[in-house]
Amino acid sequence: MTAVSDVLPFLAKRYEADLIIANGENASQGFGLTHRDCLALKDMGVDVITLGNHWRTRKSIDDDLEAIDTLVRPHNVRDYDLGQGYVSLDVNGVPVTVSNLLGTAFMKEEVNSPSASMHEILDEAPEGVHIVDYHAESTSEKSLFAHYFDGMVSAVLGTHTHVQTADARILPQGTGFISDVGMCGAYESVIGFEPQSVIDRIYFNGPNPMRVDDEAEAMVNAVLLDIDEQTYLCKAITPLVYVNGKERIHG
Ligand SMILES: [Fe+2]
């Protein structure tokens, strides 16, 4: 949360963002999204919050999903009917849909077919810009999905691995794609958690939970999308990395 609040106003202004989307499924100390943090993200200027496999780690999300239509959980989760798997908005006169899906490879959740669920959303949602948060572990699964829906949606943005991938590009039919947008959280960490706490927990079966170090250097990973308002296809996708508020090139 600190990483985002430190730079989001600056980024929104610098890039003149029309719409800000954040995956919030791990925003609350690494697991789930509390009611307070959900409201805090909205107050920071996040327009749409997507979720993922931790969508219901904190049960308060049930009420939030019912109350906040710009909070979106994976459309293809089974046996869960609260809230919505996509939201359609009017952004400066342009119809925009943001949808959220869970992948299947190396994931524990019981889900309906991501591709069938995506077709379902496409049948229901208004024609316009369509940005998909495809929350999945496997890069190949995310690439497969993006190529299948190339030209049918504006962008397929992978999330879940917390590590930004170096494959951002426009696919042949005009869909912007990246296997994983990355993470907002501690830069020197194991996917957001303080390293020693992960070593103790995983290698030595320690009793303490993995913890988030709020004092660590804060990193923000994001992508900037430039989308054609006539064709709804992607003109540019630019990965962003900021550490302690400064733009950084990896290395
Ligand atoms: Fe996840």
Residues whose N, C-alpha, C, O or C-beta is under 5 A from the ligand:
A	BS01	LIG	G52 N53 H54 H160
